Amino acid sequence: MDSDDDRGAGAGHGPASAAEISEDGPTPDEVTPTVTSPADASSAAVSPAAVSPAVGGMAGLSLPYQLIAAVALAAFGVLGCMQLAMVFLHVAPSNTLTKQHGAAVDEWIYPEFEQNWKLFAPNPLQQNVAVQVRTEIAGPDGPRTTPWRDLSAEDGRAIRGNLLPSHVQQNELRRAWDFYVGSHDDKNRANGLRGTLSEKYVRRLVMLRLGAHDGATVLRIQVRSEVRAVPAPSWSDEKISTGPSYRVLPWWKVTADDLPEGAAGSGEAGQ
């Protein structure tokens, strides 16, 4: 029979029973083992110097690869800027660059990058258009024809120095003339009812302008336009003729319908 000392010694040096383990500490099922994952192991094994190129972007590349990447980025940048410039010139109004390099622009654009729109609608005017009138007035020695009077120049003088020019001063005469030109052919023949309406509008507008300045009886009026091309800029070698060209309308006999209401002689004009 074993003595108490032998049992105590065996308990201290031999394998412990489940009861003894439960009394002194956690059971094997309650012990959580410490496991090292493969990712942690690999990250711990790799030095920081090995991952620095990925963190630094292009700076982490070797010098030859940096040069190749820089050249590729520069080439794409130049190509993008050239594309934007060519499309802009294609849709822009006619100008010095498009007149000199229009063929190169068309070769770049067509057929892949063709555009069916314009940058401005309508395009900015490249001509100065002045509307002028002269009259045949009654006098003691018979009818007399007056010199040409520039109505557009009068509007221009009224606008210059005026901080708040009226819509009438800026657009009335210009829009009336555009209305007439757009509704008549080159021989001043009306294209339907709009042509007749535009002619009456121009006649009444001219008589309104004349009635505000002249007191004589107007028998007939004649209207013309003077067109001059806008000169080329100083930095351009383009040669543009700035001489005037005229479109002269036939003489119109003044009737009562052409006079403003209450104007003197409105009852005699149709007789």
Beta strands, then each sheet from edge to edge (+ up, - down):
strand 1: 127-137
strand 2: 144-145
strand 3: 149-150
strand 4: 218-229
strand 5: 245-248
strand 6: 252-253
sheet 1: 2+ 1- 3+
sheet 2: 2+ 1- 4+ 5-
sheet 3: 2+ 1- 4+ 6-
end
